[in-house]
Amino acid sequence: MKIIKLLSLSVVLFVAPKAISQEFKLGKVSIAELQQKVHPKDSSAAAAILYKKGVSRMQFDPNEGFCMITDVEARIKIYKKEGYEWANQNVWYYNYTGLKEKVFFSDAVTYNLVDGKIEKTKLKSDGTFDEVLSKFRGQKKITMPNVKEGSVIEYHYSIKCPSDGIIRDWDFQTSIPVNYSEFKVAYPEYYVFKPRQKGYIFPKITTAKNSKNIIINSKERGDGNVTRTEFYNDKIDYTETEVTYVAQDFPALKEEDFVNNIDNYTSSVEHELSLVQFPNRPVKEFSTDWNSVVKTIYEYDDFGPELNKTGYFEEDLKKNLSGITNQNEKIWAILNYVKSNVKWNGYTGYNCDNGVRKAYKEKTGNIADINLMLTAMLRSEGFTANPVLVSTRSNGIALFPNRNAFNYVVSAVETPEGYILLDATYKYSTPNVLPFRTLNWFGRLIRKNGSSEQIDLMPHKSSNDIVFMTYDIDGEGKVSGKARRQCTDYKAMLSRESFEKSKQEEYLEKLEENNRKIEVSEYSRTNEKELLSPTIESYSFKGGDLSEVIGGKIYVNPMLFFAQEKNPFKQEVREYQVDFGYPFQDKFNITIKIPDGFTVESLPQAVAYNMESNLGSFKFNILATDNILQLMVVNQINEPIISTDQYEMLKEYYKGVIAKQTEKIVLKRI
């Protein structure tokens, strides 16, 4: 006899009432909140989050099974016009086959104080938008109405996720002050989530165990001489884990110079599903360390198997490599071949989109399509080449083992001298000069056998910016001369990006405007397209605003418009690491001819600064011979990342560098 069991499940919740740490309710905006002119703890704030509360709780849907429901409500105060951007709120959601989330906004209201009374303006349907972010994600947006200086806005949204293994990350900080932020996660005892926090200030955490039960309504139909249906009610008791995070009076995250990604320092929490064990079923473990993470990724159909596909490029590649025997030249030729034949479609990800065969045929693909194809071509030529998983700067640093930590993949060739990192998605990349977006601490190399190792993505070779300049000063203080600028590696990459962004005439206008309004002539470029060679710019210049004539004396900064005048490191205390991206050397060789009838009254003294641990050095030396001055300046930073412990030393170093670079030569009449 066949027994068909149809289940419908209803959840009965029995939770003891519990007081929350602070009571907020939508719709209860006060006159005092509307009257407030400035934030009490940050008078510079353009807006502030008065409160934001979120709850992610696992629930059972009779049609979809266990799913995660997230409810968020928020109240935001607008102090200044610069804070109007906070009237635009957006929530991303997964939207692809197998994972389609739903987002609903509600209770969105703008409050203003008009003639001493509270005026409410509700969000209408024309203020809600849906956007496609990629083939995997969409975004729901709202634009709050009638926002002014002094307004308070409120909104609520819900996210329904059909997966039982995804809890949204929660930020307790943002670019404006947060008065109160609370996030609660709740899930049955059958699940284990691993919480991970980042930032430099942390919320308070409380954990509770709640007794709950599930009533399962089921029925059984039997096939036989007499059809009979029997109904059952089964009660399952279980314990729910409820974790609450509360942050109060968290300061705004302030942007600072040379910060990789401010989100890396945001106080936040994320939850990674570690294991699931239902009664009478085996334990199902998920990614718990980097090796298991990369093994899982490698076994995806749109990753590892794509590396083994052949027969679509061999004949073309063989023709392209004809006559090349040098191994480094061959690597460069293969990289260039892929760059020239398959263009990036703008989508990131370590999973193939079109697949390598289709991407090769259609000459376009995402990051994985292109760089896994590159890896396969390198392997076909006998190189030990493997993919390297990367988290881009915009994605944040991959601090904790989980599959979402990465969003990009590059290729690595193993040589006796070390790894050569390659990326064929960017037109200006060269061996070991990856796009700047990928320079984000460490990646994870995956081998064919499933083993992996951490790979340092940060460059350690210095990128140089070398300037040769000669100029004359006439008796009226006017300056004219010639400059030649030569850049290598990442400095050259940045130069080529600048060249590409505008036509040459527009580029020269910016060059003149940004350099004390000089007049540029006889401009030329060399090696703009020869990526393995340094970029070279040469031009003549003149300018009447490059010196001062006071009391018959001429005052001139010997570095002219190349002098760095402002110290980028002014904070007393820095919470974030200084991220230069790559080591560099800025070097200036300058020859100055002083006018007839003048002599040197004073010159800047020679100096040499050295930071501890060979972090960097600065040299400044100027010599006078007859009417010729010879200046040599070198600023060298040897590490791409400077820790917060070294910040005070770096700040003092740059203080000395700026002071010396802004000193002037004084010329007097004979």
C-alpha positions as CSV (number, residue, x, y, z in Angstrom):
1,M,0.0,0.0,0.0
2,K,1.3,3.4,-0.9
3,I,1.2,6.0,1.8
4,I,1.4,9.7,0.7
5,K,2.1,12.1,3.5
6,L,1.1,15.7,3.0
7,L,2.5,18.1,5.4
8,S,1.4,21.6,6.3
9,L,3.2,23.3,9.1
10,S,2.2,26.0,11.4
11,V,4.4,27.6,14.0
12,V,3.1,28.4,17.4
13,L,5.5,30.7,19.3
14,F,5.7,30.9,23.0
15,V,8.2,33.5,24.1
16,A,8.3,35.1,27.4
17,P,8.0,38.9,27.1
18,K,11.3,40.6,27.6
19,A,12.1,44.3,27.9
20,I,14.4,45.7,25.3
21,S,17.2,48.0,26.2
22,Q,15.6,51.1,24.7
23,E,12.1,51.7,23.4
24,F,11.5,53.2,19.9
25,K,8.4,53.2,17.8
26,L,7.8,54.3,14.3
27,G,5.4,57.2,14.1
28,K,6.4,58.6,17.5
29,V,8.6,61.5,16.3
30,S,8.9,64.2,18.9
31,I,8.9,68.0,18.5
32,A,12.3,68.0,20.3
33,E,13.8,65.8,17.6
34,L,12.4,68.1,14.9
35,Q,13.7,71.3,16.7
36,Q,17.2,70.0,17.1
37,K,19.6,72.1,15.0
38,V,22.9,70.2,15.4
39,H,23.9,66.8,16.6
40,P,24.7,67.1,20.3
41,K,28.0,65.2,20.0
42,D,29.1,66.0,16.4
43,S,28.2,69.6,15.3
44,S,29.6,68.9,11.9
45,A,27.2,66.1,11.1
46,A,24.9,66.6,8.2
47,A,22.6,63.9,9.4
48,A,22.3,61.3,12.1
49,I,20.7,57.9,12.6
50,L,18.5,58.5,15.7
51,Y,17.8,54.8,15.9
52,K,17.9,51.7,13.6
53,K,16.6,48.3,14.6
54,G,16.8,45.0,12.7
55,V,15.6,41.5,13.4
56,S,16.6,38.5,11.4
57,R,14.5,35.5,12.4
58,M,14.2,32.1,10.9
59,Q,10.6,31.2,10.1
60,F,8.8,28.3,8.3
61,D,6.9,28.9,5.1
62,P,4.6,26.0,4.2
63,N,5.4,26.5,0.5
64,E,9.2,27.3,0.7
65,G,10.3,25.6,3.9
66,F,12.6,27.4,6.4
67,C,13.4,31.0,5.3
68,M,15.0,34.0,6.9
69,I,12.8,37.1,7.4
70,T,14.6,40.4,8.2
71,D,12.7,43.4,9.4
72,V,14.4,46.8,9.7
73,E,13.1,50.2,10.9
74,A,14.9,53.4,11.1
75,R,14.6,57.1,12.0
76,I,17.1,59.6,10.6
77,K,17.5,63.3,11.3
78,I,18.6,65.7,8.5
79,Y,20.5,68.7,9.8
80,K,22.0,70.2,6.7
81,K,21.5,70.2,2.9
82,E,24.5,67.9,2.6
83,G,22.5,65.3,4.5
84,Y,19.7,65.2,1.9
85,E,21.3,62.1,0.4
86,W,20.0,60.2,3.4
87,A,16.5,60.7,2.0
88,N,17.5,58.1,-0.6
89,Q,17.5,54.6,0.8
90,N,18.3,51.4,-1.0
91,V,18.3,47.7,-0.2
92,W,19.9,45.1,-2.5
93,Y,18.5,41.6,-2.9
94,Y,19.5,38.4,-4.6
95,N,17.6,37.8,-7.8
96,Y,18.6,34.7,-9.8
97,T,17.4,31.2,-10.4
98,G,17.5,29.3,-7.1
99,L,17.6,32.4,-4.9
100,K,15.0,35.1,-5.3
101,E,14.6,37.5,-2.4
102,K,11.8,39.9,-1.9
103,V,12.0,43.4,-0.4
104,F,9.1,45.5,0.8
105,F,9.2,49.1,2.0
106,S,6.5,50.4,4.2
107,D,5.7,53.2,6.8
108,A,8.0,55.6,5.0
109,V,7.2,59.1,6.2
110,T,8.9,62.5,6.3
111,Y,8.3,64.7,9.3
112,N,8.7,68.5,9.4
113,L,7.9,71.1,12.0
114,V,5.5,73.7,10.4
115,D,4.2,76.6,12.6
116,G,5.0,74.6,15.7
117,K,3.0,71.5,14.5
118,I,4.3,68.2,13.1
119,E,3.6,67.8,9.4
120,K,3.7,64.3,8.0
121,T,4.4,63.5,4.3
122,K,4.0,59.8,3.3
123,L,6.0,58.2,0.6
124,K,3.9,57.6,-2.6
125,S,4.4,54.8,-5.1
126,D,6.3,57.1,-7.5
127,G,9.0,57.4,-4.9
128,T,9.8,53.6,-5.0
129,F,12.1,52.1,-7.7
130,D,13.6,48.8,-8.7
131,E,17.0,48.6,-10.3
132,V,19.0,45.7,-11.8
133,L,22.5,45.7,-10.3
134,S,23.8,42.6,-12.0
135,K,22.5,39.3,-13.3
136,F,22.5,38.1,-9.6
137,R,21.3,41.2,-7.7
138,G,18.6,43.8,-7.8
139,Q,18.0,46.8,-5.6
140,K,14.9,48.4,-4.2
141,K,15.1,52.2,-3.7
142,I,13.0,54.9,-2.2
143,T,13.3,58.7,-2.3
144,M,11.7,60.3,0.6
145,P,9.4,63.3,-0.1
146,N,9.5,66.9,1.2
147,V,12.9,66.7,2.8
148,K,14.3,69.9,4.3
149,E,16.9,71.0,6.8
150,G,15.5,69.8,10.1
151,S,13.4,67.0,8.7
152,V,13.1,63.6,10.3
153,I,12.5,60.6,8.1
154,E,11.3,57.1,9.1
155,Y,10.9,53.9,7.1
156,H,10.5,50.2,7.5
157,Y,11.5,47.4,5.2
158,S,11.3,43.6,5.1
159,I,13.5,41.1,3.3
160,K,12.2,37.6,2.7
161,C,15.0,35.2,1.9
162,P,14.0,31.7,0.8
163,S,17.3,30.4,2.0
164,D,17.7,29.3,5.6
165,G,21.5,29.9,5.6
166,I,21.8,33.7,5.0
167,I,21.7,36.3,7.6
168,R,22.4,39.9,6.4
169,D,25.4,41.7,7.6
170,W,24.7,44.6,9.9
171,D,26.6,47.9,10.2
172,F,26.6,49.7,13.5
173,Q,28.5,52.6,12.0
174,T,28.3,54.7,8.9
175,S,29.4,58.2,7.6
176,I,27.1,59.9,10.1
177,P,26.7,59.5,13.9
178,V,24.5,56.6,15.1
179,N,22.7,57.3,18.3
180,Y,21.2,53.8,18.7
181,S,21.6,50.7,16.6
182,E,20.2,47.3,17.5
183,F,20.4,44.0,15.6
184,K,18.8,40.8,16.7
185,V,19.3,37.3,15.1
186,A,17.2,34.3,16.1
187,Y,17.4,30.7,14.8
188,P,16.4,27.2,15.9
189,E,18.8,24.9,17.7
190,Y,19.3,22.8,14.5
191,Y,21.5,25.6,13.1
192,V,24.9,26.9,14.1
193,F,25.9,30.3,12.9
194,K,29.4,31.7,13.4
195,P,29.3,35.4,14.2
196,R,32.2,37.6,13.2
197,Q,32.7,41.3,14.1
198,K,35.0,43.9,12.6
199,G,35.8,47.5,13.3
200,Y,37.6,49.2,16.3
201,I,34.5,49.7,18.5
202,F,32.1,47.0,19.3
203,P,28.4,46.7,20.4
204,K,27.2,45.1,23.6
205,I,26.0,41.5,23.1
206,T,23.4,39.5,25.0
207,T,22.3,35.9,24.3
208,A,19.0,34.3,25.2
209,K,17.5,30.9,24.8
210,N,13.8,30.8,24.0
211,S,11.5,27.8,24.3
212,K,9.4,27.4,21.2
213,N,7.5,24.7,19.5
214,I,6.2,23.7,16.1
215,I,2.8,22.1,15.5
216,I,3.0,19.8,12.4
217,N,-0.4,19.2,10.8
218,S,-0.3,16.1,8.6
219,K,-2.6,13.6,7.0
220,E,-2.2,10.2,5.5
221,R,-4.3,8.7,2.7
222,G,-4.4,4.9,2.2
223,D,-5.2,3.1,-1.1
224,G,-7.3,-0.1,-0.7
225,N,-10.9,-1.3,-0.8
226,V,-11.9,1.5,1.5
227,T,-10.2,4.9,1.1
228,R,-9.5,6.4,4.5
229,T,-7.8,9.7,5.5
230,E,-6.2,10.0,8.9
231,F,-5.1,13.4,10.4
232,Y,-2.2,13.9,12.8
233,N,-0.9,16.7,15.0
234,D,2.7,16.5,16.0
235,K,4.3,18.9,18.4
236,I,8.0,19.5,18.2
237,D,9.7,21.4,21.0
238,Y,12.9,23.2,20.3
239,T,15.1,25.9,21.6
240,E,15.7,29.2,19.7
241,T,19.0,31.0,20.1
242,E,18.5,34.8,20.1
243,V,21.5,37.1,20.0
244,T,21.1,40.9,20.4
245,Y,23.7,43.5,19.5
246,V,23.3,47.0,20.8
247,A,25.4,50.0,19.9
248,Q,24.9,53.5,21.4
249,D,26.5,56.8,20.5
250,F,28.8,55.4,17.8
251,P,30.7,58.2,16.0
252,A,30.7,58.8,12.3
253,L,33.3,57.1,10.2
254,K,35.4,59.9,8.7
255,E,37.1,59.5,5.4
256,E,40.8,59.9,5.5
257,D,43.5,60.0,2.8
258,F,45.0,56.7,1.8
259,V,42.3,54.4,3.2
260,N,41.8,51.1,1.3
261,N,38.0,50.8,1.9
262,I,36.4,52.5,4.9
263,D,34.0,49.5,5.2
264,N,37.0,47.5,6.4
265,Y,37.0,49.6,9.6
266,T,33.2,49.8,10.1
267,S,31.8,48.3,13.3
268,S,29.7,45.5,11.9
269,V,28.7,41.9,12.4
270,E,28.3,39.1,9.9
271,H,27.1,35.5,10.4
272,E,28.4,32.5,8.5
273,L,26.3,29.3,8.6
274,S,28.6,26.6,10.1
275,L,26.5,23.5,10.3
276,V,22.9,22.1,10.3
277,Q,21.7,19.1,12.1
278,F,18.0,18.1,12.2
279,P,16.8,15.3,14.4
280,N,17.6,11.9,13.1
281,R,19.7,13.3,10.2
282,P,23.4,13.5,9.7
283,V,25.3,16.7,10.4
284,K,25.8,18.9,7.4
285,E,28.9,21.0,7.8
286,F,29.7,24.2,5.8
287,S,32.8,26.1,5.1
288,T,34.8,26.4,8.4
289,D,38.3,27.2,7.2
290,W,40.0,28.5,4.0
291,N,40.9,25.1,2.7
292,S,37.3,23.9,2.8
293,V,36.1,27.2,1.3
294,V,38.4,27.0,-1.7
295,K,37.7,23.3,-2.2
296,T,34.0,24.0,-2.3
297,I,34.6,26.9,-4.8
298,Y,36.9,24.8,-7.0
299,E,34.3,22.0,-7.3
300,Y,31.6,24.4,-8.5
301,D,30.5,23.6,-12.1
302,D,31.3,27.1,-13.2
303,F,34.8,27.2,-11.7
304,G,37.1,24.1,-11.7
305,P,35.6,22.2,-14.6
306,E,36.0,25.4,-16.8
307,L,39.8,25.1,-16.3
308,N,39.7,21.7,-17.9
309,K,37.9,22.6,-21.1
310,T,40.1,22.5,-24.1
311,G,39.9,22.5,-27.9
312,Y,38.7,26.0,-28.4
313,F,41.9,28.1,-28.3
314,E,44.9,25.8,-29.0
315,E,45.2,26.4,-32.7
316,D,44.8,30.1,-32.5
317,L,47.2,30.4,-29.5
318,K,49.9,28.3,-31.3
319,K,49.9,30.7,-34.2
320,N,50.1,33.7,-31.8
321,L,53.1,32.2,-30.0
322,S,55.0,31.1,-33.1
323,G,58.7,31.8,-32.7
324,I,58.6,32.8,-29.1
325,T,60.8,30.7,-26.9
326,N,61.7,32.9,-23.9
327,Q,59.3,32.0,-21.0
328,N,58.7,35.5,-19.8
329,E,58.0,36.7,-23.3
330,K,55.6,33.8,-23.8
331,I,53.7,34.7,-20.6
332,W,53.4,38.3,-21.8
333,A,52.3,37.1,-25.2
334,I,49.6,34.9,-23.8
335,L,48.4,37.7,-21.5
336,N,48.2,40.1,-24.4
337,Y,46.4,37.5,-26.6
338,V,43.6,37.2,-24.0
339,K,43.4,40.9,-23.4
340,S,43.2,41.6,-27.1
341,N,40.6,38.9,-27.9
342,V,38.2,38.8,-25.0
343,K,36.8,42.0,-23.4
344,W,35.5,42.3,-19.8
345,N,31.7,42.9,-19.6
346,G,32.0,44.7,-16.3
347,Y,30.8,41.9,-14.1
348,T,33.0,40.6,-11.3
349,G,32.8,37.2,-9.6
350,Y,34.8,34.0,-9.4
351,N,32.1,32.0,-11.1
352,C,32.0,31.9,-14.9
353,D,29.1,33.7,-16.5
354,N,29.1,32.6,-20.1
355,G,31.7,29.9,-19.6
356,V,35.2,30.0,-21.2
357,R,34.2,28.5,-24.6
358,K,31.3,30.9,-25.1
359,A,33.3,33.9,-23.9
360,Y,36.1,33.0,-26.3
361,K,33.7,32.7,-29.2
362,E,31.7,35.8,-28.4
363,K,34.8,37.8,-27.3
364,T,33.3,38.9,-24.0
365,G,32.9,37.6,-20.5
366,N,33.1,38.3,-16.8
367,I,36.2,38.3,-14.6
368,A,36.1,34.5,-14.2
369,D,35.5,33.7,-17.9
370,I,38.5,35.7,-18.9
371,N,41.1,34.8,-16.1
372,L,40.2,31.1,-15.9
373,M,40.6,31.0,-19.7
374,L,44.0,32.7,-19.2
375,T,45.0,30.1,-16.7
376,A,44.0,27.3,-19.0
377,M,46.1,28.8,-21.8
378,L,49.1,29.1,-19.6
379,R,48.7,25.5,-18.5
380,S,48.5,24.4,-22.1
381,E,51.9,25.9,-22.7
382,G,53.4,24.0,-19.8
383,F,53.3,26.7,-17.2
384,T,52.4,25.9,-13.6
385,A,49.4,28.2,-13.5
386,N,46.6,28.4,-11.0
387,P,43.7,30.7,-10.2
388,V,43.9,33.0,-7.2
389,L,40.7,34.1,-5.5
390,V,40.6,37.8,-4.6
391,S,38.4,40.2,-2.8
392,T,38.5,43.6,-4.5
393,R,39.0,46.8,-2.6
394,S,35.3,47.7,-2.9
395,N,34.4,44.3,-1.6
396,G,36.5,44.6,1.6
397,I,39.3,42.6,3.0
398,A,38.7,38.8,3.2
399,L,39.1,38.5,6.9
400,F,37.1,35.4,7.7
401,P,36.7,32.0,5.8
402,N,33.5,32.1,3.8
403,R,32.6,31.8,0.1
404,N,31.3,35.3,-0.1
405,A,34.7,36.7,1.1
406,F,35.9,36.7,-2.5
407,N,34.4,38.3,-5.6
408,Y,37.2,38.1,-8.2
409,V,39.8,35.8,-9.6
410,V,43.3,36.3,-11.2
411,S,45.9,34.0,-12.4
412,A,49.3,33.1,-11.0
413,V,52.3,31.5,-12.7
414,E,54.7,29.7,-10.4
415,T,58.4,30.3,-11.3
416,P,61.7,29.7,-9.5
417,E,61.8,33.4,-8.7
418,G,58.3,33.4,-7.2
419,Y,54.7,34.0,-8.4
420,I,53.8,36.1,-11.4
421,L,50.3,37.5,-11.0
422,L,48.2,38.2,-14.1
423,D,44.9,39.8,-14.9
424,A,43.7,39.8,-18.5
425,T,40.5,41.9,-17.8
426,Y,42.4,45.3,-17.7
427,K,44.0,46.9,-20.7
428,Y,46.9,48.4,-18.8
429,S,47.9,45.4,-16.7
430,T,51.3,43.7,-17.0
431,P,52.9,40.8,-15.2
432,N,52.8,41.6,-11.5
433,V,51.1,44.9,-12.1
434,L,47.4,44.1,-11.5
435,P,44.5,46.5,-11.6
436,F,44.5,48.7,-8.6
437,R,41.1,47.3,-7.6
438,T,42.7,43.9,-6.8
439,L,45.4,45.2,-4.5
440,N,43.7,44.1,-1.3
441,W,46.1,42.4,1.1
442,F,45.9,38.6,0.3
443,G,44.4,36.3,-2.2
444,R,43.9,32.5,-2.1
445,L,45.7,30.3,-4.7
446,I,44.0,27.0,-5.5
447,R,45.8,24.1,-7.1
448,K,44.5,21.2,-9.1
449,N,44.8,18.8,-6.2
450,G,42.5,21.0,-4.0
451,S,45.3,22.4,-1.8
452,S,45.6,26.2,-1.4
453,E,47.9,28.8,0.0
454,Q,47.7,32.5,0.9
455,I,49.2,34.8,-1.8
456,D,50.4,38.3,-1.0
457,L,48.6,40.7,-3.5
458,M,50.5,43.8,-2.4
459,P,53.3,45.0,-4.7
460,H,56.8,45.1,-3.2
461,K,58.6,46.6,-6.2
462,S,58.9,50.4,-6.2
463,S,56.8,52.3,-8.7
464,N,58.9,55.3,-9.7
465,D,58.0,58.9,-10.7
466,I,61.2,60.6,-12.0
467,V,61.2,64.2,-13.0
468,F,64.1,66.0,-14.8
469,M,63.5,69.8,-15.0
470,T,65.6,72.7,-16.1
471,Y,64.4,76.3,-15.9
472,D,65.6,79.9,-16.1
473,I,64.5,82.8,-13.9
474,D,64.7,86.3,-15.5
475,G,65.3,89.6,-13.6
476,E,61.6,90.1,-13.2
477,G,61.1,86.7,-11.6
478,K,59.4,85.1,-14.6
479,V,60.2,81.4,-15.1
480,S,60.5,79.3,-18.2
481,G,61.9,75.9,-18.7
482,K,61.5,72.2,-19.7
483,A,60.3,69.2,-17.9
484,R,60.5,65.5,-18.5
485,R,58.5,63.0,-16.4
486,Q,59.1,59.3,-16.4
487,C,56.8,56.8,-14.6
488,T,57.1,53.0,-14.1
489,D,54.7,50.2,-13.0
490,Y,51.7,51.6,-11.0
491,K,52.8,55.2,-11.6
492,A,52.8,54.5,-15.3
493,M,49.4,52.7,-15.0
494,L,47.9,55.8,-13.4
495,S,49.4,58.0,-16.1
496,R,47.9,55.9,-18.8
497,E,44.5,56.0,-17.1
498,S,44.8,59.9,-17.0
499,F,45.8,60.0,-20.7
500,E,42.7,57.9,-21.6
501,K,40.2,59.9,-19.6
502,S,40.4,63.0,-21.7
503,K,41.6,64.3,-25.1
504,Q,45.1,65.7,-25.2
505,E,43.9,69.3,-25.3
506,E,41.7,68.8,-22.2
507,Y,44.6,66.9,-20.5
508,L,46.9,69.9,-21.1
509,E,44.3,72.3,-19.8
510,K,44.2,70.4,-16.5
511,L,48.0,70.1,-16.5
512,E,48.2,73.9,-16.7
513,E,45.4,74.5,-14.2
514,N,46.7,72.1,-11.6
515,N,50.3,73.5,-11.8
516,R,50.0,77.1,-10.8
517,K,48.4,78.1,-14.2
518,I,51.6,77.5,-16.2
519,E,51.6,77.7,-20.0
520,V,52.6,74.4,-21.6
521,S,54.0,74.0,-25.1
522,E,55.9,71.4,-27.1
523,Y,54.1,68.6,-25.3
524,S,54.9,65.0,-26.3
525,R,54.3,61.5,-24.9
526,T,56.4,58.4,-25.3
527,N,55.4,54.7,-24.7
528,E,51.8,55.5,-24.2
529,K,50.9,52.0,-25.6
530,E,54.1,50.2,-24.9
531,L,53.0,48.8,-21.5
532,L,56.3,47.2,-20.5
533,S,58.1,50.6,-20.9
534,P,57.9,53.7,-18.7
535,T,55.5,56.4,-19.7
536,I,57.4,59.6,-20.6
537,E,56.0,63.1,-20.9
538,S,58.0,66.1,-22.1
539,Y,57.0,69.7,-22.4
540,S,58.2,73.3,-22.2
541,F,56.5,75.6,-19.7
542,K,56.5,79.2,-18.5
543,G,54.7,81.1,-15.9
544,G,54.6,84.5,-14.2
545,D,53.1,83.2,-10.9
546,L,56.0,80.8,-10.0
547,S,58.0,83.3,-8.0
548,E,57.6,86.5,-5.9
549,V,59.5,89.7,-6.2
550,I,59.6,91.6,-3.0
551,G,61.9,94.6,-2.2
552,G,64.0,93.8,-5.2
553,K,64.6,90.2,-4.1
554,I,63.2,87.1,-5.9
555,Y,61.7,84.3,-3.8
556,V,61.1,81.0,-5.6
557,N,60.3,77.5,-4.5
558,P,63.0,75.5,-6.3
559,M,60.6,72.6,-7.0
560,L,58.0,75.0,-8.5
561,F,54.7,73.2,-9.1
562,F,56.1,69.8,-8.1
563,A,56.4,70.8,-4.5
564,Q,53.9,68.9,-2.1
565,E,52.4,71.7,0.0
566,K,49.9,69.9,2.2
567,N,50.4,67.1,4.7
568,P,47.8,64.4,4.0
569,F,48.3,63.1,7.6
570,K,46.8,65.7,10.0
571,Q,44.8,63.6,12.4
572,E,46.0,63.4,15.9
573,V,45.0,59.8,16.1
574,R,44.4,57.5,13.1
575,E,42.2,54.5,13.5
576,Y,42.8,53.2,9.9
577,Q,46.0,51.9,8.3
578,V,47.6,54.0,5.7
579,D,47.3,52.3,2.4
580,F,49.5,53.7,-0.4
581,G,48.7,50.6,-2.5
582,Y,52.3,50.1,-3.6
583,P,55.8,51.2,-2.7
584,F,57.0,54.2,-4.6
585,Q,59.8,56.6,-5.2
586,D,59.3,60.3,-6.3
587,K,62.6,61.6,-7.5
588,F,63.4,65.1,-8.9
589,N,66.6,66.3,-10.6
590,I,66.3,70.1,-11.1
591,T,68.7,72.5,-12.7
592,I,68.0,76.3,-12.1
593,K,69.7,79.2,-13.8
594,I,69.6,82.4,-11.8
595,P,69.3,85.7,-13.7
596,D,72.3,87.9,-14.5
597,G,72.9,90.6,-11.9
598,F,71.6,88.3,-9.1
599,T,73.2,86.1,-6.5
600,V,72.0,83.7,-3.9
601,E,71.2,85.2,-0.6
602,S,69.9,82.0,1.0
603,L,69.2,78.4,0.1
604,P,67.3,75.6,1.9
605,Q,69.7,73.4,3.9
606,A,70.3,69.8,2.9
607,V,68.5,67.2,4.9
608,A,68.1,63.4,5.1
609,Y,65.2,61.8,7.0
610,N,64.9,58.0,7.6
611,M,62.0,56.3,9.2
612,E,62.5,53.2,11.4
613,S,62.3,49.7,10.0
614,N,63.3,51.0,6.6
615,L,59.8,52.3,6.1
616,G,60.9,55.2,4.0
617,S,63.5,58.0,3.4
618,F,63.7,61.5,2.2
619,K,66.7,63.4,0.8
620,F,67.0,67.0,-0.2
621,N,70.2,68.5,-1.4
622,I,70.9,71.7,-3.3
623,L,74.3,73.0,-4.6
624,A,75.2,76.4,-6.1
625,T,77.9,76.7,-8.7
626,D,78.3,80.2,-10.2
627,N,74.8,81.1,-11.5
628,I,73.6,77.5,-11.6
629,L,71.7,75.7,-8.8
630,Q,71.5,71.9,-8.8
631,L,68.7,70.3,-6.7
632,M,68.1,66.6,-6.0
633,V,65.0,65.5,-4.1
634,V,64.0,61.9,-3.3
635,N,60.9,60.7,-1.4
636,Q,60.8,56.9,-1.0
637,I,58.2,54.8,0.7
638,N,59.1,51.2,0.9
639,E,55.9,49.6,2.2
640,P,52.5,49.6,0.6
641,I,50.7,49.6,4.0
642,I,51.6,51.5,7.1
643,S,50.2,50.3,10.4
644,T,48.4,52.5,12.9
645,D,51.3,52.0,15.3
646,Q,53.6,53.6,12.8
647,Y,51.2,56.5,12.0
648,E,52.8,59.1,14.4
649,M,56.2,58.4,12.8
650,L,54.8,58.8,9.3
651,K,52.9,62.0,10.2
652,E,56.2,63.6,11.5
653,Y,58.1,62.3,8.5
654,Y,55.6,64.0,6.1
655,K,55.6,67.2,8.3
656,G,59.4,67.4,7.6
657,V,59.0,66.6,3.9
658,I,56.4,69.3,3.4
659,A,58.3,71.9,5.3
660,K,61.4,71.2,3.3
661,Q,59.6,71.1,-0.1
662,T,58.0,74.5,0.6
663,E,61.2,76.3,1.6
664,K,62.2,79.0,-0.9
665,I,65.4,80.2,-2.5
666,V,66.1,83.9,-2.0
667,L,68.0,85.8,-4.8
668,K,69.3,89.3,-4.4
669,R,70.8,91.8,-6.7
670,I,74.6,92.0,-6.9
